[in-house]
Amino acid sequence: MKGFLLFVAFLASAALSAQWTSVKTFAKYDELAKEYLDRDDGYTYVINYWATWCGPCVKELPYFEQLLAAHDNEKIRVILVSLDFPKKMESKLLPFLNKHNIQSEVVILDDPKSNIWIDKVDPSWEGAIPVTIVYKGDKREFWDGEFDSYADLDKLFLSIHN
Amino acid sequence: MSQLLLVFCSFVMPFISTTEVAEPYTVGDKVEDFNLKSVDGNMYSLATAKDVKGYIVVFTCNHCPYAVMYEDRMNDLNDFAEKNDFALFAINPNDPKAVPDDGYAEMQMRAKEKGFKFPYLMDEGQKVYPKWGATKTPHAYVLDANQVIQYIGAIDDSPRDASAATINYVEAAVGSILHGEKPSISKTKAIGCSIKTL
């Protein structure tokens, strides 16, 4: 029995440490938008554009995880849109997600037509990551650059969420 | 008190916004020349290039994967520029204290490895990139012979795969300038790494 429990514990920890085995890839921004960016379902969506190779992005990622945990019994969805290259998913992205035990939803956007889709994210955006969108229905805020603190992110979230 | 504030806003604020904060360049603006040190130890300005028909300035760096993907294309672009009497300058806008990979010695190493034949300049003190309004690497500018900006944006429309590019915006802008025309596409956007400061 003790051996069985140990075995279950082992399975559970293995499952925990290898939570991420794949990430959905969107080849077109419009498909991503349909799924996550143009929703009107009462949820507040926090959409962060990032990549594992982007230092400031990685630095602020814990704030998004903290936000999700702090509001997990509310109508919130945190979507981390990775601009990592799909061929680096196995070698870079998945190990990163598992190492940091990321709980937010993660997708890859691999649309080369950036000259078109960057303006759709926000006309004021030049294309440097990270950037963050928070929206609920037709209330929407765009944050250009990284957050200096969790408090800044939470404040932005609450301005839309409440 | 609120009246005082109103007075402040309507009289003092306009002076602050027009005299204190210089708007970064946009298409149609003539630029102020820079004087920056390259990896060969020499100082370079736009004026260093004599009798040219225009200039290509690319803010780029060592560490950013998007900049790295364009390194070979920068050499191709330099060949194209030379053939068309344009001068190409690359400027690293990052503070090496924020990104050690973008230090001067590291730039020298990269330039040697990749065989850069164009000046690879360090924006010492980060005085140049804010004037130009560069926000990321890579971020390209094409200027005519009068040092007026005619194009701002991406180099081409396919960062990850040079062979999949359907248009090279910079080369197209150079072509327009050579024909005495305005580029049909004068601004584009692309993903890049933010410029790093402390």
Interface residues (C-beta under 8 A of the other chain):
Chain A: A51 W53 C54 G55 P56 L83 F85 P112 K113 S114 N115 I118 D119 W125 E126 G127 A128 I129 P130 G145 E146
Chain B: C64 P65 V99 T135 K136 H139 G153 A154 D157 S158 P159 R160 D161 A164 T188 K189 A190 I191 G192 C193 S194 I195 K196
